Amino acid sequence: MGHFDARSATGVRCKMQNTNGKSDFADDPPRNSFRGKAPRPPVFETKEEEREWIKFRLAQALRIFGNRGYDEGVAGHITVRDPIRPDCFWVNPFGLHFRLIQPSDLLLVDHAGNILDEESGQKDGPFRLLNIAAFMIHSSIHAARPDVMCAAHSHSTYGKAFSALGKMLDPISQDACAFFEDHALYTQYNGVVLDELEGQAITAAIGSKKAAILQNHGLLVATSSIEATVHFYIAMERACQVQLLADTAAKASGTHTVHINSAQARETGKLVGKQSSGWFSGNMEFMVLEREENVKFRSQSVAHK
């Protein structure tokens, strides 16, 4: 059941750390936000094991995007920094639908745009194509932001619609506060991103923030984990939808959309917009996918203790 590539998933073990142990997951949720033990990102014995995990997880992330309808023809891409070669990243191939992607379909690409066939899984096949727009945007982000492990961009419906307004998200809900003072607006649309300068301009616009609205284009999210990127992309798409609905309703009724005051939005954002909060929430999306597909990493459960 589901899509699973057994060729790239046999025999690797990984450990999970919980709140009772030491962890590199330093950006912890505040203690008063939950009680009991919380799942943690996996800790691997080798970089090779970690590579297999991130490939499996990236393929899952792409299928989550596909299941949510974030595809638009060949547009859209998610990249993940490689743990063995941090100057390279994994990306979905051009021309293969999000919902079909398996770990062996992924491409390992260096910052010169070369596909590293010897490490990319399948050496041939119909889908060994690199999306130039994906490379131009993501290579610049990964090079400029060593804190970014995973970046995602697609032409999802509400993000695309909201981007045409040429404005940023307002703090009109608790969920929208995740992006308060932590997203940017890139106001130039110069066509399909096919040159380095455009990618660098987008990277400069996002700065140190975790997300950007690309005017007349769509959304971009870049965080320290695959799970956080998936969560914050979903959250940003929904925030765009909610603001479109709220502003339309307010205009129709002759009122205005009520904003959360800046001080409270900032404090709320420190909780709901944290990288660890994003990982925790995003992890649930992967749990749902694994239940639906009946597929887990290496045919074994990665326990959340």
N, C-alpha and C positions, 0 to 999 in steps of 0.2 A: 504494500500500500504506500502511495506517495512516491516521491522522486528521491532515489538514494543511489549514490555511486559507490558500490562496494569496493571498487578497485582502489579507491583512495581512502579507505576507512577500515583497516583491520589492525587490531592489536595494540594501539597506543593507549597508555593509561595516563590519567592526570589526577591531581589532588585538588580538593577544595579546602579553603581555609574559612573558618567561621569567626564570629565575633569574640570567641574566647582566645583566639590565637593572634600572633603578630601577622601583619599583612602589609603589602605595599599599597593597599587600597586606602590611601591616607585621607582621601576626601570623604570621610564617613558621614552618613546621615546623622543629624543630632540625636542624642539618646532619647530625647523626649518625643521623637517622631514615631517610635515603635517600641515594643517590648518583646523580649525573647531573642532567639538566635536568628540571624539573617544570612542568606546565601552570599557568597563572595565569588569574585572572578576566579577561574581556575589557576592553579600554580603548576607549572610543568617541570618535569625532570630535565628535559632537553629542549633546545630551540627547534629541533626537528619535530618534536611532538607539538610544540606551540604552533608551528607552521601548519601542520595538519589540522589542528583545531580551528585556526583562523580561516582557513580555506573552507572548512565545513560550515563555519558560522557565517561567513560572507555569502555562501550559496544560499543558506537559510534566509539571510537578510533580504536578498534579492527576491526570493520566492514570497516573503512577507510583503514586499512592495508590490509584486505582481498580484497577489491575492487581494490587495487593497485597491487595485486599479490605478496604480501610480505610473503605469506604462503609457507611452504615447509613441507608437511606432518604434523606431530605433533609438529614441531619445531616452536619456536617463542612465545614471551610472553610480556605482558605489565602489570606493577604493579602500584598501586596508594596507597599512605599512607592513612590510615583511619583517619578521623578527630576526631572521638570519642575515638579510641584506637590507638594513633600514633605509638605504638610499633607493630602494625599489618598492613597488607596491603591486598588489593584486587588484585586478579589475575585471568586470564582466566583459565578455567579448561582444563586439558590434554585430547586431543582427540576430541575436538569440534572445527570445522572450524571457523576461524575468522569471516566470513561473516554471521554466524548463531547466534553469541553470543548476548544474552539479559542480562539485569541487574540481573535477578534472577539466571542466570547461573554462576555468578561470585563467587569465593571462598574468604572468609576472612581467612587469615592465620597468625598465630603468628610467632615469631622469633625462635620457637622451631620446626616449621614445622607442627603444628597442624591445621587442618581445623576446624574453629569454626562454627559448624553446626547451632547452635541456632541463629546466626547472618548472616548466609550466604545465606539466601533465601530458596531455595528448600532444604529439609532435605534428600531427596533421589533422585533417578533418575540415568540414565546411565552415566552422566558426572560429577561425584563428585570426580575426580581424580586430584591430585596435581602433576605437572611436577617437578620432583626433580631438574633438571637443573635450572629451573626458580627460585625455592626456594634458591638454593645455591648461585646463582649470585645476585638475587635481595634482599634477606634478608641481605646479607653483605653490599650492597650499602645503603639500607635504614637505617641500624644500624649505619653505619659510617658517613653518610651524612644527618644530620637533615634538610638541605636545599633542599633536593630532595623530591619532592612530587610524581613524576612519572618517571619511567624508562622503556625503551623499548629495546628489542633485537629480531632480527629475522634474517633469512638466505636469505635475499633479494638478487636478482641476481647480481647487480653491486657491492654492498658492499662485497658480498662473493667473487666475482672475484677480486676486488681490494685488498682484504685482503690477497690474495695469493702472492702479490708482496712484502709483508713485509715492507711497507713504509707508511709514513703519507701523507696526502693530501697537495698539494702545493697551494699557493695563486695565481691561474691562472685566477681567475674571481672574480667579486664583490661578488657573492654568496659564493664562496669557502672561502672568507675572514671571514665568520661567524665562521669558525673553526680554524682560524689562532691563534696559541698558546693557543688553547682551546680544543684540542683533544689529545688523547694519543694513543700509539701503544702497544698492549699486544702481545709479540712475542712468547709466549709459547703456543703450542697446545698439550694438554694432554688428548685428547679424550673428550667424553661427560662429562660435568661438574657434577660430582656426589658426590663431597666431599667438605667440608667447606673450606679447605685450598686453593682449586682452586678458589672458589668464593672470598675469601679474597685476593688472588693474583691479580685477575682482579680488585677488588676494589682499591687495592693499586696502580695499574697501572693508573687507571683513575684519582686518586687523587681528586683534587678540580675542575677538568675540566668537561665539560658537555657531552663529547662524547669520545668514544674509538673505534679503529679498532682492532678487535680480529683476529689475524693472522690465516689464513686458516679456518675461522669460520664465521665472519660477523661483523655487526655493533652493537654498544650499545650507547644509548643516555639516559641521566639522567638530568632532569631539575626541575624547581619549579612549573610547571603546566602541565596538560595533553595536553593542546593546544601547548605549547612550545615544548614538547617532540615529538608530532606528526609532527610539522613543521620541527624541526631540524633533525628528522630522515629522512623525505622526502628529505630535502635539502642535507643531507649527502649522501644519496643514489644517488641523482642526481650529486653531486660533484664527486663521484667515477666514475659515467658514463662519465661525461664530461672529466675528466682527462684521463681515458682510451682512449677515442676517440682522444683527443688532442695529447697525447703522441704517439699514434699509427700513426696519421697523420704526426706529426713532424718527426718521424723516417722514414716514407715512403718517405718523401720529402727531407730528408737530412738536416733538420733544427732542431730547438729545441723549446720547449714550453716556451713562454715568461712568466716570473713570475712578479707579482706586487711586488714592493720593500717593504721591511719589515716594514718601517715606515708607508707607506700608507696602507698596508694590516692591520696593527695594528689599525690604526685610523678607517678604514672602518669596521673592526670587532667589534669595540666598538659600532657601530650603528646597523649593521645587525645581530650581534651575541648576542645582549642583550636578557635577558629573556623576557622583555616586548615586544620586537620586535617579538620574537618567539611566544608569546601568541597571539599577534595581527594577525600575518600571519596564525598561526594554526587555529585560530577561523574561518577563511574563509573556511577552509576545512570542518568544522562542519556545517557551513551555507549551503554549497553545499549538504552535505549528508542529511540535514533536508529537503531541497527542493526536492531532489530526492526521499526520502522515505515518504515525507509528514508526518513526525513525529517530534514533538517537546516535550520538557520536560513537563511532567504532562499534556499533550495535550494542553498546553498553550505556547505562545511564550515567551522566555526570552528576553525582549526588550533590544536593544542596543540603548541607548538614546544619 
